Amino acid sequence: MTPAPLFPCYGLEHTGFTVKYLDAAIAAPHAKGADVAVGPSARDANTYLAFIRSPDGMMVELVENRRNPG
């Protein structure tokens, strides 16, 4: 295995998931030492997001849609 590429990189840079409650979704991985690399922050009135860095260095985007939380 080689070290994770610097961010941003060529190839698969990140993957994303929609979550119901962003703060709750990042709490458990953060408590276990995961790097919350970006956020959480509001992109606009309806979009709340954060990026967590996986153990192999890939960025995982978590997005909460505040306009339609269901």
ABEGO torsion letter per residue (X at the ends): XBBBBBOBBBEBABBBBBBABAAAAAAAAAAAGBBBABOBBBABAABBBBBBBBAAGBBBBBBBBAABAX
